[in-house]
């Protein structure tokens, strides 16, 4: 089978190489012609994944129709806020029975929609049963090194989720199946917001107690939002929830945690974003989820605090103090 991977960043490249090494024919799409030409010539992604050579059955192109042609599965690995524009390019391409697997994590800024909803809106002829997501604690750097990794393939269709599992599963990349795509997408998106909060805590010099509180109470926010959108509260206990939350809040590889740390040290958002070469998905997701949570009437105080620090220039120390001095609550109610 041929698999098309749209997006030649670190994660898209990593998954393209993983699937090529399994023996699939891989078409990797880069939106800039000069970038695609360089990747094809050098046979590695020296910007995001240096040292990992492309197998011969992985070809790179800036022509999305050429990459998608003849594929049985399409993997979307572009930043969340670029997904709609990218998927719209497929509108003139013949999409027969391909499964579309989104691996980007986030909530669309302008609409508050989950990314599987964005795909279906742009490609209404593609049934939601043919759309899946692949989420979980999976830093590209470690997956590329074949370090043990576990993720979850989620779709409203059990058959689609199992097919994604079959395609991606390897001896070092273990894939589980879940049919709660709502819960998986919400968990995988909100965890980036909580990781920014954990990074801010690090930047302020706070210790393990504070980070543990952020992770635990962040999990509660994640669960409340998932349930309000129709998700299963148990999903946040899985790989896309607590699994991804822990790794993103603790890891040196986490760009969202890093961004938060720099904010905690006193840098402004534009300064941090300007010096990063990769996208911190938690930034637009924070703004989108803050609006969504207010619309749904879901209490998300950590998300609100991160929003105010990022977009309202609220001092980090004041935001933490405001969180700590909120009216006392019962743990399992709030």
N, C-alpha and C positions, 0 to 999 in steps of 0.2 A: 504494500500500500504506500502511496505517496502522502506525506503530511506537509501542509503548508504552515509555516510559522511566520506570523506578521509582527515584526518588531525585532530589531537586532541589538537591543540593549543587553545587559548582563544576563537577565533571566531568559529572554527569548533565545539568546545564543546558547546558553547552557542547556535548555530543553531541546533545541535543535540538534546539538551534538549528542545528547543522551539518546534521542530517537534514532539518529543516524547510526550510532554505535550498535543499536538493536537491529539494524539492517533495513530500516525504512528508507525510502527515497525522500529526501528533505529539500523543500524549497524554502529558503529564508529570505524574507522581504525586508529591505531597508528603504525608507522613503526617500532618501537622497541618493541620486545616481552616483555621485563621486564616492560616497561611503560604501555603496554596494560594490562598486568596482574595486575599491581598495580591499574590502573583505574577501572578494573572490580572488584577487591577485595574491594577497598575502597568506590566505588560508588560515587566518586566525583573527580574533577580535582584540587587537592590541590595546584598544582604549578601555574596554570593560573586562576583558577576560584574557590577558596576555599569557602566552605559553601553552594554550590548549589548541592543538591543530584540528582543522576541520577534516573529517573523513571525506573520502572521494565521492560518496553518495550524498553530500550536502552541497547544494549550489545556491548562490546568492544572486538576487536580482532586485532592481528598483521597479520592475514591472509587476504590479500586483496580480494582473490577469495571468501572467506567465507562471507566477509562483503557485497560484491557486488551481490552475488548469490541471485536471486529472487527479486532484487530491480527494482522498476519502475523509480527511479530517483537517480542520482549520484551527490553528491555535492563535489566539489574539494576545499578544504580549507587549502592547504599546501602553504608555501611561494612561491612567484612567480617564483623564480629561481630554485625551486625544482619541478615545475609542470610537465615539460616534462618527467623527470625521473619517477615521480609517475604515470603519465598517461600511460607511456610505459608499466607499469606492468599490465595494463588492456588488453594488446594485445592478450594474450592467454585466456582471459575470454570471454564468450559468451555475446555479447552486442546486444540485439534484438531491442527493441524500447525505450530504456531508454533515458530520457532527462539528459544531463550533464550540471550542473549549477556550474560555477566557481565563487567563492566569493573572491579570492585573487586579489590584485590590483598591477599592475606593467607592465612593458615592458621587454621582455626577453633580457638579456644582450648580448648574442652572436649574435642574429639574428635581434633584433629590432622589433620583432613581438608582436602583441597583444596576450593575453593569449588564447582567443578563437581560434586564428589561430594555436597556439601551439597544442591545443587539437585536432584539425582537422588533423594537420600534423601527429601526432602520431597515430590517430585513423581514417584513411581515410574512413573507412566504416561507420563512424558516420557522417551523413549529417550535414552541418552547421545549417540547420533548426532545429536540435535537440540539439543545443548548446545555452546556455544562460548565462548571468552574473547577479549577484545580487549585486548592488552597492548602495552607498548612505551614508549619515551621520549616522553612526551606531556603536558607541563604544560598544564592548562586555559587558563592565561593566554595562552600562545602560540598554542594551537589557535584560541582565540576571535579572535585577531588575524590569523588565516589565515597564520601563519608556517609555513614548510615543516616537516612532521612525518611520520615514518614509524612505523607500528605493525605488529603481526602479529595476524591472526585465526587462532585455533587450535581445532581440533575433531578428534575421532577420525574424523569423516566428512569426506573431502575436499570433498564436495558442499556440506555445511553451511558449511565454512570459506570456500569460494568464494562462497557466497551472502552471507555477512557481508562479505566483501571487496567485492562488487558494491554492496551497500547503503551502505557507509561511504566508499568511495573517492572522493576529490575531487582537484582540481588542486593543493591544498595539503596534503591529508591522504592520504598514500599507504599502502595496506594490502597487506601480503604475506600469504601463506598458509602454515600449518604444521599438520601432523597430529599432532605430539607435544604434546598438551595437557598431559601430566604435566610435561614439562620446562619448558614455557612458564609454567605456574602456579607451579612451584617457584621458577624464576628470578625471576619477577615479584614473588614474596613475600619471598624471602630478601634481595633487593637493598635492601629498606627497612631491614633489620637492619644491613647493612653501611653504609648511609647514616648511620645513627645513630652508628656507630663513626667514620665520617669526620668527622661533626660534632663528636664528642667531641675528636678530634684537633685540629680547628680551635679549639675552645674552650680547649684546653690550650696553644695557641700553637705547635703543631708545624707543620712546613712541608710542602712538596710531596713530599719523600721518604717521609714517613710516610703521607700520603694515597695515594700510588701503591702502597705496600705493602699498605694496607688493601684497596684496590680489587682488586689482583691476587690476594691470598690469599683475599679474600672470594669471588672468582670460583671459586676451587678448592673452597671449602666448598659453594657453590651447586651445583657440578657433582657433588660426591660425594653430596649429598642427593638430587638429581634421579635419579641412576643407581640409588641404593638403592630408589627408589620406582618404577622402571621407565622412567625418562625417558632420552632420548638425550643423551649428554654434549656433542654438537655444538650442541645447542639453546642452551646458555649462551653460545655465541659470537655469537648473533643479537641481534635487537632487544629481546626480553624479558630477555635476560641482560646481556651487556656494554653494550648500548645503553642500557637503562634504568638499569643500575648506574652508569654514568658520569654521566648527567644528574642522577640523584638524589643522588649524592655531591658534585657540584660546584655545583649550581644554587642561586641565591638564592631560587628558588620552592619548593625542597624543604622540606616541613614536617618530614620525618624528620631531614634534615641539621640543620635549625634546632634541633629538640629536642635532638639530640646536642650541638650547640654550647653550648646553655645548661647542659646537664649538665656539660660540660667546664669551664665557667666557675664551677661550684660550686653551681648550683641543684639542688634535689631534683626528682624526677619529678613529684610532685603539683603543685608550683609551676609547672612549665613547662606541663603539660597544662591547668592551670587558666586560664592566660592565652592559650591558643591557641583560635581560633574554629573551626578545622578539625581533623579527626581525623588523628593520626599513626599510620598503620596498623602501623608497625614495632613499636610498643610491645606490643600483644597478640601479634603474630606472633613476637616474640622469645621470649616465654614459651612459646608453642605449639611453636616449632621446637626450643627447648632440650629440651623433653620428648621430642619426636619423634626428634631426633637420638640421644638416649640410648637410646631404645627400639630404634632401628634399628642402633645401634652405629656411628654415623657421627661421625667426629672433626670438630668445628666449634668450634675454640678462640676465634675472634672472636665468634661468636654467644654462646658461654658467658661470655666476658668482658663483653659488652654486657648479658647477663642479670644478671650479678652487680652491675654498676654501677647498673642500673635498679631491681632488685628486692631486692638484698641490701645496698645502701648501701656497696658496695665503692668506695673512693677511686679516681678515674680514673687517677691517677699509678701506683698500685699495680697496677691491672689491666693497664696498658700494660707495666709492668716485668715482670709475670708472663708476658705474651705474649712479650716479647723474650728472656726467660731460659729459655724452654722448651728441652728437649733438641733439639740441632741435628738437622735432617732432610734427606733428599734432596728436592729441589724437586718432582719429578714423582711421587714416591710420596705426599707429604703436602701 
